[in-house]
Structure formats: C-alpha cells, structure tokens
Amino acid sequence: MVGRAIASRLSGLGHEVVVGTRDVEKSHSRGDAGDLRLLTFADAGAFGDVIINATNGANALSALNAVGEKNLAGKVVLDLTLPLDLSSGLPPTLTVANTDSLGEQVQRDFPSARVVKSLTTVYFEVMIDPSRIPGEHSIFVAGDDADAKAVVRSLLAQFGWPENSVIDLGGIAGARGVEMYSRLFFELYQAFGTFDFNINVVRPR
Ligand SMILES: NC(=O)c1ccc[n+]([C@@H]2O[C@H](COP(=O)([O-])OP(=O)(O)OC[C@H]3O[C@@H](n4cnc5c(N)ncnc54)[C@H](OP(=O)(O)O)[C@@H]3O)[C@@H](O)[C@H]2O)c1
C-alpha cells in the first residue's frame, strides 16, 4: 500500500521512480507498481539516489540487506517502517520500543546510509496528500544527518506538507517516539473507524 502510493505520487511529481520487490515477475503480474518499473531490491537500490523503505516492519532489515550495503552507502534512506506485531489483532504491540527503535536498527545495520524516519504517524493517503485532513496538523522527522533531513523535508513539501507542520525531533533516536505513537494511532483508528485523522502539536505563540 505505502510503497505503491508513494511511488506513484513521486512519479506524478516528475521524479524518476523504480520499485524494488522480492519477485519481479509475481509483482508484475499482480500489477503492483502500475506503470512504474519493477526491479529486484538490489537493482532498485543501485538506481535510487533516495531510497524509500516501505517494507513491512518484520522484514525491513532483511529487505535492506537484499538492497545491499553498497547500494545504500551515502544515500538518504527515508524509513517508513513500523515494528508492529499484529499477531493479537488491533491495537498492535511493538517488537522494539522504549530503548531502541526500528529506525535506529536500520541506521546501526547500515551506518553509511543517512536514515531519516518520517511519515509513519499518518495513513499512507495522508502521507502523500495532507490536505485530506482539514486545518493545521503535524508531521515529524528524525535522523542524524541534517542534509538528509533537508532532502526529506523537501519531499514532504512536494507532497503538500507546509514547512511549519514539520517538527524536527533531532537524531534518529527520535524514531522511538514516532514508532511508539503507533499504539495510540491504532486506538484512534478504532475510536473513529477511519484512518483519516492526524494530530496537531500546538504551542503558545
Ligand atoms: N499502511 C499505512 O498507511 C502505513 C502507515 C504508516 C506506516 N506504515 C508502515 O509502512 C510499511 C509498509 O506498509 P504497507 O501497509 O504497504 O505494508 P505491506 O504491504 O505489509 O508490506 C510492504 C512490502 O514489504 C515487503 N515484504 C514483505 N515481506 C518481506 C520479506 N520477507 N522480505 C522482504 N520484503 C518483504 C513486500 O514486498 P514484495 O512483496 O513486493 O516483495 C511488501 O510489498 C510497514 O512497515 C508499515 O508498518 C504503513
């Protein structure tokens, strides 16, 4: 869901986009990437200047291993993954929390990549079109590399996120908070019966 939505939105914005998948033939026959090019994880990694990790959380690290360390070296990796355990239904529990996060694990396993955690606090349709939610609302970025965060902020702006809606949580350890928010996110989903919502952080002016 997320990969398809982000890829097609970026393509519509004029970016050159390819989609990585485990089984190119199978994904092609399912029409997974629409008109976009489907490649192996490794070939997609070699192609991209910016890598967007939209794999499921349980396999996020193994998918990046398939992309390959050399294809990630020096690149901005926008990590959209959540370490959700849905085995007991909703709301999920997290497979990593409190003292670590999936974002940090990605950064640790691929130290030469420039990992930025963002967008995981909203549903994929809101990620690529924040105007679905009326009024002001917030989105977060966390990562150790300031230039990488600037690249991600530029993508957020292209998706329609106003500059003042973006809250910088500092280093990649900020991924802990946004990942742990997913518990409340799914509780809000259960309360509202829709994923069309977001939070707005308000402060005195
Ligand atoms: N859905 C949302 O609105 C939303 C919101 C915030 C965050 N997220 C997070 O964004 C990520 C993607 O969400 P999604 O709903 O699009 O997830 P998904 O459909 O469950 O998984 C996305 C991709 O993960 C890859 N994958 C699955 N098993 C794999 C394995 N064993 N090895 C390597 N790759 C594997 C698959 O690639 P192939 O089958 O193509 O090989 C699949 O297309 C998740 O981490 C999710 O928690 C989602």
The ligand as a Gaussian input file, in Angstrom:
#p B3LYP/6-31G(d) Opt

LIG

0 1
 N       -0.311000       1.376000       5.587000
 C       -0.089000       2.586000       6.137000
 O       -0.861000       3.541000       5.948000
 C        1.144000       2.807000       6.968000
 C        1.259000       3.977000       7.724000
 C        2.448000       4.208000       8.443000
 C        3.479000       3.280000       8.384000
 N        3.305000       2.136000       7.646000
 C        4.421000       1.184000       7.567000
 O        4.911000       1.205000       6.216000
 C        5.386000      -0.092000       5.860000
 C        4.686000      -0.546000       4.593000
 O        3.300000      -0.656000       4.844000
 P        2.336000      -1.498000       3.892000
 O        0.991000      -1.461000       4.505000
 O        2.490000      -1.050000       2.489000
 O        2.998000      -2.955000       4.153000
 P        2.940000      -4.357000       3.479000
 O        2.030000      -4.321000       2.312000
 O        2.654000      -5.336000       4.561000
 O        4.465000      -4.627000       3.055000
 C        5.151000      -3.839000       2.159000
 C        6.193000      -4.663000       1.438000
 O        7.072000      -5.391000       2.317000
 C        7.740000      -6.340000       1.530000
 N        7.988000      -7.579000       2.250000
 C        7.090000      -8.365000       2.863000
 N        7.708000      -9.468000       3.361000
 C        9.003000      -9.359000       3.035000
 C       10.130000     -10.178000       3.262000
 N       10.046000     -11.354000       3.909000
 N       11.317000      -9.756000       2.798000
 C       11.440000      -8.594000       2.128000
 N       10.391000      -7.777000       1.870000
 C        9.192000      -8.155000       2.323000
 C        6.797000      -6.701000       0.382000
 O        7.480000      -6.559000      -0.834000
 P        7.222000      -7.554000      -2.090000
 O        6.005000      -8.415000      -1.768000
 O        6.968000      -6.615000      -3.216000
 O        8.467000      -8.331000      -2.264000
 C        5.628000      -5.725000       0.550000
 O        5.208000      -5.151000      -0.652000
 C        5.128000      -1.007000       7.058000
 O        6.304000      -1.107000       7.837000
 C        4.031000      -0.262000       7.827000
 O        4.023000      -0.565000       9.204000
 C        2.187000       1.890000       6.954000

